[in-house]
Amino acid sequence: MGRRVGLRKVRFHSRALDKHFEVERIIGEYHGKEKGPVLVFFGGIHGNEPSGVVALIEVVEELQRLKPNIKGSIYAITGNMYSLEKEQRYESQDLNRIWTKEQILRIEKGEVTDANANVEEREQLELFHIGKEIFAKHEHQVYCIDLHTTSGPTVPFITLNDTLINRNFATKFPIPVIIGIEEFLKGPLLSWVMEIGYPSLAFEAGEHNSIDSIKFHKAFVWLSLAYGGLISKESVPEFDYHKNALTSSNPDLIRVFEVTFKYAIKPGEKFKMKPGFDNLQHVDKDQVLAESSDGPILSPSTGRVFMPLYQSQGEDGFFITRIVSPFWLNLSATLRKIRFESVLTLLPGVNRDIRDKHTLVVNKRVAKFLAIDIFHLLGYRTKERTEDSLRVSKREYDVRGVAKHQ
């Protein structure tokens, strides 16, 4: 299927298994006799994260061997094939940071071609056309899941754009869920998917070259098929084993965190994270977390350090998160379902952006009483800050996606 798919194959190495694999763009696809939900898995969007690709290869082989009765369709897709073979995060630019509205418009206009594109843009072109073909083919709900690993030790966790359809799917899994990261990242693959109107989430299984990461990726893929309604739990090989593996990986049982801060590494800055930080480890305000050419870098608040950078490539030094209470999540869901956000434009200092009906412009001098937490509660995330104003946006497809059958 898709643009030039099947003509290209790369060989990559899994350090965790000390084994080489060959893979094409489409690792595999599996279709049930009955139409239903569609799960699209991406592995290796970052080339130094082979675990997700290995897990997808193994799950596809198990599906072909077991031939379970499924309702719907499954696709397993390789991300950055060039960098996967090179064992590097990316070659020219991060493939998970170029899915901006501006870049997608250039692709749709035909301005990005094989002749003028860099390595990652060529990878993007193939993924774009495959995605569009899948979305056009199916009328049922499509869930997109991006499999990743981290450069430091971590418990498995989910990150997502904070919509109710994403939350409803993600909270079925017995692992931490991180919301609000879309406020700090520009151009990830799943933001494009969400703009189209399909639920999506990223799953981070563990360290790049840990054998446990492959185990957790496989567990997550199988549970996704069950929780997504494609396959019965009884048809999942070792369902209880996979569920228990993920459950036992989350010892403190805290379910939802919100990102409140990102340390962005400046061009030319010599950044080095202090050794020994685990993902979601508690840190105190003003604790030294990293060193740079400008001096020590302190935590701006008490919270949990998130995704500390322990590799040479990357622009995000670390994030800080805080725990989100179940009460806050339930209140947020209730207010969004009754479209309470429509009240905001009746308040002084809050106006809808005439260019984008999903964006609000807030005059901070007039609307001093409105804390950013109120906007987060209603599904808005900061898009732009100035001294006097704040622009916040929310996803068009919050409560319900674009699919005809959901």
N, C-alpha and C positions, 0 to 999 in steps of 0.2 A: 504494500500500500504506500501511497504518498510519493513524495518527490525524491527520486533516485534511491529510494529505500531498497535494501537488499543487494545493492552493488558494492557496498562498502563494509569491510570487516576489519576489526583491529584486534590485536593480541595484547593483553594486559596482565599484570602480575598482582596477585594477592599475597601480601607479606604475611597476613594472618595465617593463611594456609600453606604458604610457600609453594604456590601453584600458579601456573599460567592458564588463562582462559582466552578463547576467541569469542567475539560478540559482534553482532550486527546492530543497526539502529533499533530495529524491532526485535527485542529479545524473544518475544512470543506473544501470541494472542489466543484467547480461548473463548468460544461463544457457546452459550446454552441454546437448547432447542426453543426455549421460551424467552421472549423479550423481557427485559427488566433493567435494573440499575447497571451502570457501567463504572468500573474502576480502572483508572489510568495511573500506573506507577512509573515514576521517573527515578533512575539511579545514575549516579556519577555525573550530576550537573557540575560538580567540582571534580576534576580529574584525579585528585589525590584522595578520593573517597570511594574506593572500589567496593566496599562492603555491600552497599545496596544493590550493585550490579550482580555480585556473586549470589546474594540471596534471591534475586529475581530469577537468575538462571536456574537455581535449584528448585524454586517453587514451580516454575514453568515445567521443568522436567517431571516433577511429582504430579502436576495436573495432567500431563500427557500420559503418564503411566497409570494413574488412578482413574482417570476419566469420570470425575464426579458429575452428578446431575446438577447443573447450575442454572440459575435464572438471571440472564443478562450477559454481559461481556467483560472480559479482562484484557488489558493491554499492559505490556511491560516494555519500557522504552529506555534506551541508553542516552545519556546526556552529552557531555563533552567528550566525544570519542577521541579526538586528537590528544587532549591532555590526559585522558585515562591511559592511553598507551605510553605517554611520556612520564606518568606518575607525578604530575604537577597540578596545582589548583586550576590554573588557566595559563594561556599563552600570551595573549594581547590584552585582554580585559576579562573581568569576572563575568561569566555567562549568566550568573544569577543576579546581575545588577544592570542588565541592559534591556529589560522588558518594560521600558517606559512608554508612555503614551506617544511621545514624539518619535521614538524608534519604531514602534508598531505602525504608525502612520507612514513613515518612510518605507517600510516593507510593503504595506498595502498599496502604496503609489508606485511600487516597482523601482524605488530609488536605491535599494540595497540589492546587489547582485553578486554572483560568485566572482565576477571580475573586479569589483571594487571593495568587496567585504574583507575584513580581517578574519582570522581563524575562528573566533567566537561568533562573529556575525554569520559565517557560513553554517556553523552548527545551529545557530538560532533559526536561520531560514528553513532548515529541514524540520526542526522541531515545530516551528510555527505552522508549516503546511500539514504536518501530521496531525497536530492538534485541531486545526480547522476541519480537516477531513473527518476526524472522529466526532467532533461536536455536530457536524452537519448530518452525520449518518444516524445518530441515535436521538430518539424523542424522549427517552427516559433520563432520569437524573444521572449526571456524570460527576463522579468524585475524582479529583486529581490529588495524588499523594506523592510528595517529593522526598526521597530517602537520602538522609545525610549522616555524617559523623562529625566529630569535633576534634580539635587539636589537643585537648586536655581531658583528664578524667571526668566522667559525668554519669549520672543516672540517665536512662532513656527518657525523652520528653518530646512533647508536641509543641510546635509553634503554629500560629494561625492568624489570619486577618480576623478581627473581632466582629463577626456576624453571628446571628443566632443559628443559621443553618450550619456554620462551621462548628460552633460550640456544641450543638446537639449531637453531632457525629463524634467530635473529639472526646467528649466527656464519657463516652461509652468505654474508653480504654482506662485501665488502672494505673495511669502514669501522670506525672505533672503536665499541665497545659500552660503555655506561656502566651498571654495576649498582649496586644499593644506594640509588638515589634515593628508593625508596618509604619508606625509613626517615625521610625528611625532608619528604615532601609528604603532605598530608592531602586526600583526596577527589578525586584525578584520575579522569577517565572510565575509564581502563583498569584501575584498581583494582576498579571494579565488574565489569568484564568478567572479570577474573581470579577474583573471588569466585564468579562463576557457574561457572567452570571452563574458560574458553577462553583459549588463548594470545594474547598481545597485545604490541605494542611501539609506541613512538613514534619517529618519524624526524624529525630536525631537519636541514633542507637547507642553511641558510645565513642570511644577513641578510634581514630582512623584505621589503625592496624591491629585492633583487638579482635580475637576470634569471637568474643561475646557480642560484638557489634553485628556480626553475621547472624548469630543466633537470635538476637533481638529483632533484627530486620525481618527474618523469616517469620518470627512469631507475630510481628505486627502485620505483615502482609496477610497471613492466614486469618488473623482475627478481623482484619478489615473486610475480608470476603464474607465472613459470618455476620459481623455487625452491619455491613452494608446491604445485607439481604440477598446476596448472590448464592449463598450456599448454607446448608444447615450446619449447626455446630457438630452434629453427629458425623457429618461427611468430612470434617476437617481432621486430618491426621494429627493425633495427639493434641486436641484442642485444649484440654486441661493443662497439659505441660506448657504449651505456649502462653496461656493466660497466667499461670503461676509464675513463669519466668519473668514476665513483665511486672506482675504484682510484687514479687519479692525484690525487684530492683528499686522500689520506691519505699524505703524504710520509714520515712517520717510521715507518709500518707497525706502530705499537703498536695492539693489537687491543682489549684490555679494561682499563677503569679502574673503580675503586670510589669512590663518594662517601663521604667521611669527615667532612665538616663543611658546615654551611649557616649563612650569616649571615642571620638573620631581621630584617627591618626593623620596628622598633617603631612602633605607631600614633603619628602626629604627628612622627616622626623625620625630619629633613631629611638624606636619604642621597644621596650623589653618588659614583659610581664614578670612580676616577682614569682619565683618558683613555688610550687606547692598548693596552688589554689584549685580546688575541685569546683566543678560547675554547681551552681546554686548553693555554694557555701556561704554561711553567715559572715558579713563584714560590718565593721563599725564605721561611723562617720569619721572622716579624716584619717582613716587607716591607709597606710601606703600600699598601693596595689601594683604599681609599675614604676619604672624609671624611663625617662626620655632625655633627649639632648637638652631639654628645657628644665630638667630637674625632676624631683619625685612627683608622682601623680597620686593624689589622694582620693578616697571614696567620697563623693559629695553628700552621701547620706548613709544611714544604717539600712541594711537590707541584705539581699543575696547577690553575690557576684555571678554574672551570667555570661557564658561563652568567652572566658578569658583566652586571649590569643597566644598560642604557643607554637606558631609556625611563622615562616618568613613572609609569606604572601597573605595579604588581607589588609583592609582599611579600618576594621572595627576592633579597637583595642580590648574593650570589655563593655558589658552592660551592667546596670544595677536593676534589680527587680524587687517587688514587694508582694506580700501575700494578699490575695483578694478573698474576702469572706464570702461564704455561700449566700448570706443575706444580700450583699451588694449585687451578686450575680443574679439572684432571683428578682430583685427590684429592677435591675437593668432590663431583664427579659420582659417583665410585665409592662414597663413603660414603653418599650419599643413596640410591643405587639399592639398597644392602643394608640401608637403614633403620637406620643406625648411631645415629641420634638417639634411638632407644628406650633406649639405654644411659644417656643423660643423667639420666633420672629415678632411676637407681640410685645416683647420686652424692649425697653429703651437701649439703644446701642447695639442691637443685633439685627442684621439685615441679610437677606438671601443674596448670594452672588448672582448678578444678572447673567453671567456667562455659564454658570453651572448651578442647577437647582439643588444639587446635593452638597453645596458648600455654603457655609455661613461666614460673614465678615463681622467680627466683633470689635467694637470700639472699646478698648480697655479703659479709657478714661471715663466713659459713661457707664459701662457695664462692669464696674469694679466688683459688684456683688457676685458675679458669675465665676466660679472657680473652674479650672480646666477639668476637674473631676466630674462636674455636671455634664459636660460635653461627652466625656468618655462613657459615662453612664448610659447615654442615649446613642452610643455607637459612633460618635464623631472622633476623629483624630487630627492632631495639629498638622496643617499643611504648610503654613508659613507664619512666621512671627516677625513683627517689627516693634519699634518702641511704643507705638500707639495702637496697633491693631493686631488681630489674630484671625487667621483664616483656618477654619476647621471643616473637614469633609467626612462624609460617611459613604459606605458602599450602597449602590442602588439596590442590590439584591441582599438584603439583610435577613428578613424573616423567611423569604421564599426565593428560590433560584429561578432561572429562566426556562428550565426544562418543562416540556409539556406534561410529562407524567412524573410526579415526585412522590 
